[in-house]
């Protein structure tokens, strides 16, 4: 086998007196593993979420043993502490393998355990371990077990025996494994002492609601601790798809901008509309249909229908209190205002510190944002729950085109983990379903601007003209979506309020989302800050007209 890859370049093995089966009961092993070995390894991983902070120390807070016929593995729960006075929890399955048993070149460290040479590796890289997880889920006991580790087989699980496994795509914040070409096991790397919302919502949609437009839940792995239950992994069906809706929309918008030239369309002659104007497809002006084509509006209609159906499913259970719709109240309003004023102040600080990186329209809009800061803050504080007649439900929470798979002419919705910046408790708060709709609208906006930025030499127009065309296109996307969404939601008895309340909530949630995005763009790609700044500007303009 070729030379082992380990990011830390350990030349000599770490030597331990204990054997592997008792490693995590040995103080010396745990001490060296969590400091000298792990600190170097973890910071290079894609799933490690502490890259912007300074690592202080790592502690093994718990572990469990899981054995196959051939090997002993450990599931290790880590607490990563930072100098900035906060911590995060992670899950790592660990294997000790002799060189000839390795299924991977990527190792954590060379070690000698009680005289035996080998390597510590992430157990997910070993096929024997992946098969073990599959078998444990498929054969999980129906009655409750005393074991700390809980495997669960879902009602929709049809596979009975292990055939194959492979990693799915590039490792991101979680690690996904495809089994038998039909199932996906998502291992949650960052963990919380609470059930993961993705597991909770996916299982609810599959087993309580029989919702067909998201991958069916088929099983899970969890740990029961005295402090609470932790979700380590979730298995779902692998749905047929042609990629995500983000890629689909980029290609569609590129085609639409190409049409400006090929169809000799005069941008300043395109009929404009106000934001949130409801439109049936037959009400979209022929000039817009000629430019963008009919098919994109039909697809947006389908996406709006699936979004409304998701919300109807999430808001129609009267037995499970975690999913029962609820009204607005003072507690929710205090939570909302505290959260948003904190976030707004944070984004203001980031903007003021990064103003020197902006120019042109982005700088102009940034200064407008700073001039309007009192009005924006007032808009956030003007949330009056006593005027709200709609209901709050569990929502997706991080809804955008990248969370939707394209399946022929239809769509599947996935990844219900919630907003990455939010605490696990905040992700489970019932919110207006229109917050998800606002997230999708921001994603439409992004797809339009990303197309302009990524193809700046392709279209023979000034950037200002392309922005103008993009804003018009965006309003028609929004108009067709909101018309269909409202019709389907109300027909399904989802209480989203009347027109004035819907518009208020959309405006409020889009502003919240755009302010949230501003921090990310300023920190990672300042040139793109123009996208959330344009979104904020158009909402403030809309606010003046209503």
Buried (B, 14 or more C-beta within 10 A) or exposed (E): EEEBEBBBEBEEBBEBEBBBBEBBEBEEBBEBBBEEBBBBBBBEBEBBBBEEBEBBBBEBBBBBBBEBEEBBBBBBBBBBBBEEEEBBBBBBBBBBBEEEBBBBEBBBBBBBBBEEEBBBBBBBBBBBBBBBBBBBBBEBEEEEEEEBBBBBBBEBBEBEEBEEBEEBEEBEEBBBBBBBEEBBBBBBBBBBBBBBBBBBBBBBBBBBBEBEBBBBBBBBBBBBEEEEBBBBBBBBBBBEBEEBBBBBBBEBBBBBBEBBEEEEBEBEEBEEBEBBEBBEBEEBBEEBBEBBBEEBBEBBBBBBBBBBBBBBBBBBBEEEEEBBBEEBEEEBBEEBBEBBEEBBEBBBEBBEEBBEBBEEBBBBBBBEBEEBBEEBBEBBBEBEBEEBEBBBBBBBBBBBBBBBBBEEEBBBBBBBBBBEEBEBEBBBBBBBBBBBBBBBBBBBBBBBBBBBBEBEEEBEBEBEBBBBBBBBBBBBBBBBBBBBBBBBBBEBEBBBBEEEBBBBBBBBBBBBBBBBBBBBBBEEEBEBBBBBBBBBBBBBEBBEEE
